[in-house]
C-alpha cells in the first residue's frame, strides 16, 4: 500500500523559509519520480516541482529560484525547501508518487503572512 505522509507546514512571514518533508512507504521509492503539488485556497491542484530517481529536477515557473526539491533514497524521504516565500505560496502542499497526483498524502498546510 502506497503511503505518503507530509510534514513541516506552518505559518511563515513573507520572505521567510520553510522545509517540508514527505515520508514514503509501500513502493520502491528510489526508482520512482516524485512530485510536490499544492492547492491554493479556492483553486485547483498545481504542480510545484518534481524530481527523478537520480535527482534531476523540474520547477514550475513561479517557484523557480525560490524552492528546491530534494530526496534521500536511503531514507525514502522527499523534501521541499521553500525560500523567499510569498503570500501567493499559501496552499495545502502534497507529495505525490510519480508525475501525477493520484497517489498523494494528506497534505501539510503552508500559510504565508504579509
C-alpha positions in Angstrom: 0.0 0.0 0.0 1.4 3.4 -1.0 1.7 5.7 2.0 2.9 9.3 1.9 3.0 11.5 4.9 3.8 15.2 4.7 5.0 17.4 7.5 6.7 20.7 8.1 4.0 23.1 7.1 3.0 26.1 9.2 2.8 29.9 9.4 5.6 31.9 7.9 6.1 35.5 7.1 6.7 36.6 3.5 10.3 36.4 2.7 10.9 33.6 5.2 11.7 29.9 4.7 10.2 26.6 5.5 11.1 23.0 4.8 8.5 20.4 4.0 9.2 16.6 4.3 7.4 13.6 2.9 7.9 10.1 4.3 7.2 7.5 1.7 6.5 3.7 2.0 4.8 0.9 0.2 6.7 1.2 -3.1 10.2 1.3 -4.5 10.9 4.9 -3.6 14.4 5.0 -5.1 13.1 4.0 -8.5 10.1 6.5 -8.6 9.7 10.0 -9.8 8.2 12.2 -7.0 6.3 15.4 -7.2 5.3 18.2 -4.9 1.9 19.7 -5.7 -0.2 22.3 -4.0 -3.7 23.6 -3.8 -4.2 27.3 -3.0 -7.4 28.3 -1.3 -10.3 28.1 -3.7 -8.2 26.9 -6.6 -7.2 23.6 -8.2 -4.1 21.4 -7.8 -0.9 22.7 -9.4 2.4 21.1 -9.9 5.2 22.8 -7.9 8.2 20.6 -8.6 9.3 17.1 -9.4 12.4 15.0 -9.1 13.6 12.0 -10.9 15.1 8.9 -9.1 18.6 10.2 -9.9 17.8 13.7 -8.7 17.0 15.6 -11.9 14.5 18.4 -11.0 11.8 20.4 -12.7 10.1 23.5 -11.2 7.0 25.5 -12.0 7.9 29.0 -13.3 6.6 30.8 -10.3 8.7 28.9 -7.8 11.9 28.6 -9.8 14.8 30.0 -8.0 12.9 30.0 -4.6 12.0 26.4 -4.0 14.3 23.4 -4.0 13.2 19.8 -4.2 15.5 17.0 -3.0 15.3 13.4 -1.9 17.1 10.9 0.2 16.6 7.5 -1.4 18.2 5.7 1.6 15.5 7.0 3.9 12.6 7.1 1.4 12.2 10.8 2.1 11.3 13.7 -0.2 11.9 17.3 0.8 10.9 20.8 -0.4 12.7 23.8 0.8 10.6 27.0 0.4 12.7 30.2 0.4 11.7 33.8 0.0 8.1 32.7 0.3 5.3 35.0 -1.0 1.7 35.3 0.2 0.6 33.5 -3.1 2.5 30.4 -1.9 -0.2 29.9 0.7 -1.6 26.4 0.0 -2.0 22.9 1.1 1.1 21.1 -0.1 1.1 17.4 -1.1 3.8 15.0 -2.2 2.7 12.5 -4.8 4.1 9.3 -6.3 5.1 9.6 -9.9 4.4 12.7 -12.0 0.7 13.0 -11.4 -1.3 13.5 -8.3 -3.5 10.4 -7.9 -1.3 8.9 -5.2 -0.7 11.7 -2.7 -0.6 12.2 1.0 -3.0 14.1 3.3 -1.0 17.3 2.8 0.6 19.9 5.0 -0.7 23.5 5.2 1.6 26.4 4.4 0.3 29.9 5.3 2.3 32.9 4.3 1.5 36.2 6.1 2.4 39.6 4.7 
